[in-house]
Amino acid sequence: MGRPAVLIQRKTYEEVNMLMSNGDADLAFMSTGAFCAYRGLTEIELLSMVEHEQTTLYKAQIIVHKDSDLYSFQDLKGHTFAFTDPLSYSGHMAIIEHLKPQNIRPEQYFSRYIYTYSHDKSIWAVATKAVEAASLDSMIFDYAQVRTPELTANLRTISYIGPLPTGPVVINKNLSAQQKENLRNIFHTMHEDPEMKPVLKGLLIDRFVLPNPELYRPLQKIYDQAGGLT
């Protein structure tokens, strides 16, 4: 695009949302939940979605240690649990929604819960028995199976929630039409670039595709009901 790019990393989803809200970033890789919860001062718009294994959908995957005696979501009552981030859908809100029909909050259902602020750390927490179960992004679990099989070999999946739309790439709505088009072209042809294709493959990303806003609407309503977290 003829301009330098600066990579900014933050620990929490809310911090990334604040960067976009304050106009301190032009583009962000957002989680599904962070995008659906976004209520920032600066308007953003969808640029792309991740396609993985020929789909733009994934699931919330609930895992336990392979040696545990937990085999269903019902078995998790009274046990310890790891959420990823308060704004995460697969790693937090999906569980709240799952419990809602019973009028039960996580603090009533689990004996104790923590936030790891990373799907990878949630995998580690269950694999090392720091907690008994966790909910996370199924795409990241697939990635972990390739990158850290010594951890995932100790895990077992007991349930899925979904399907859910993959986390989007978003941009500041105030960018010029030409800048938006340039970025769209970069992302949507990235899989054709000989240098970038192996990078995407290593991340288990097939390609970036045009987003479907309608896939996010039901989840945005859930965050609206939760009070628009950020």
LINBELCOR-V344258 format. One record per residue. SS is DSSP state (hx for helix, st for strand, lp for the rest). BURIAL is 1 if it has 16 or more other C-alpha atoms within 10 Angstrom, else 0. D_LAST is the distance of its C-alpha to the last C-alpha in Angstrom with 2 decimals. Layout:
ss=<SS	SS>
burial=<BURIAL	BURIAL>
d_last=<D_LAST	D_LAST>
//
This chain:
ss=<lp	lp	lp	lp	lp	lp	lp	lp	lp	lp	lp	lp	hx	hx	hx	hx	hx	hx	hx	hx	hx	lp	lp	lp	lp	lp	st	st	st	lp	lp	hx	hx	hx	hx	hx	hx	lp	lp	lp	lp	lp	lp	st	st	st	st	st	st	st	st	st	lp	lp	st	lp	st	st	st	st	st	st	st	st	st	lp	lp	lp	lp	lp	lp	lp	hx	hx	hx	hx	lp	lp	lp	st	st	st	st	lp	lp	lp	lp	lp	hx	hx	hx	hx	hx	hx	hx	hx	hx	hx	hx	hx	lp	lp	lp	lp	lp	hx	hx	hx	hx	lp	lp	st	st	st	st	lp	lp	lp	hx	hx	hx	hx	hx	hx	hx	hx	hx	lp	lp	lp	lp	lp	st	st	st	st	st	hx	hx	hx	hx	hx	hx	hx	hx	hx	hx	lp	hx	hx	hx	hx	lp	lp	st	st	st	st	st	st	st	st	st	st	st	lp	lp	st	st	st	st	st	lp	lp	lp	lp	hx	hx	hx	hx	hx	hx	hx	hx	hx	hx	hx	hx	lp	hx	hx	hx	lp	hx	hx	hx	hx	hx	hx	hx	hx	hx	lp	lp	lp	lp	st	st	st	lp	lp	lp	lp	hx	hx	hx	hx	hx	hx	hx	hx	hx	hx	hx	hx	lp	lp	lp	lp	lp>
burial=<0	0	0	0	0	0	0	0	0	0	0	1	1	1	0	1	1	1	1	1	1	0	1	0	1	0	1	1	1	1	1	1	1	1	1	1	1	1	1	1	0	1	0	1	1	1	1	1	1	1	1	1	0	0	0	1	1	1	1	1	1	1	1	1	1	1	0	0	0	1	0	0	0	0	0	1	0	0	0	1	1	1	1	1	1	1	1	1	1	1	1	1	1	1	1	0	1	0	0	0	0	0	0	0	0	1	0	0	1	0	0	0	1	0	1	1	1	1	1	1	0	1	1	1	1	1	1	0	1	0	1	1	1	1	1	1	1	1	1	1	1	0	1	1	0	0	0	0	0	0	1	1	0	1	1	1	1	0	0	1	1	0	0	1	1	1	1	1	1	1	1	1	0	0	0	0	0	0	0	1	0	0	0	1	0	0	1	1	0	1	1	0	0	0	0	0	1	0	0	0	0	0	0	1	1	1	1	1	1	0	1	0	0	0	0	1	0	0	1	1	0	1	1	0	0	0	0	1	0	1>
d_last=<30.54	32.71	30.08	29.00	25.93	23.99	22.17	19.16	18.09	15.41	15.45	11.98	9.65	6.79	9.69	10.52	7.38	8.09	11.62	11.22	9.32	12.19	14.76	15.96	16.35	17.94	17.45	15.43	16.25	13.19	13.45	13.62	10.76	8.38	9.71	9.63	5.99	5.45	5.34	6.66	9.98	12.07	12.89	13.41	16.01	17.38	20.32	21.53	21.35	23.13	26.37	27.75	31.16	31.35	28.27	24.61	23.89	23.45	23.08	21.53	24.56	25.48	27.91	30.38	33.18	36.25	38.40	36.35	37.61	34.31	34.73	32.24	28.86	30.89	32.50	29.25	29.37	30.15	29.42	26.99	23.97	21.58	17.99	16.57	12.86	10.47	8.46	11.99	13.70	17.23	16.76	14.98	13.94	17.40	19.11	17.34	18.33	21.75	22.34	21.18	24.62	26.23	24.01	23.45	20.54	20.56	21.94	24.76	25.51	25.50	27.63	25.02	21.93	20.30	17.47	19.17	16.30	18.67	20.41	23.58	23.39	22.99	26.15	27.86	26.97	28.65	31.48	32.41	32.02	29.49	27.86	29.46	26.91	23.62	21.58	20.74	20.81	24.43	24.63	23.96	26.55	28.96	28.38	29.02	32.21	33.49	32.38	32.77	35.16	36.44	33.16	32.59	36.27	35.49	32.90	33.22	30.90	31.11	28.69	26.39	23.61	23.13	23.75	20.32	19.68	19.54	16.65	16.91	17.67	15.75	16.95	16.30	17.68	19.80	21.98	25.51	26.90	29.17	26.50	24.56	27.87	28.83	25.69	26.10	29.71	29.02	26.72	28.81	32.07	30.99	32.68	35.92	36.00	38.55	36.70	33.22	34.43	35.22	31.91	30.05	32.56	31.90	28.20	29.32	27.90	30.42	28.88	25.96	26.31	25.12	21.90	22.09	19.10	20.56	20.03	16.23	16.49	17.24	14.30	11.88	13.72	13.23	9.42	10.18	12.64	10.51	8.60	5.62	3.79	0.00>
//
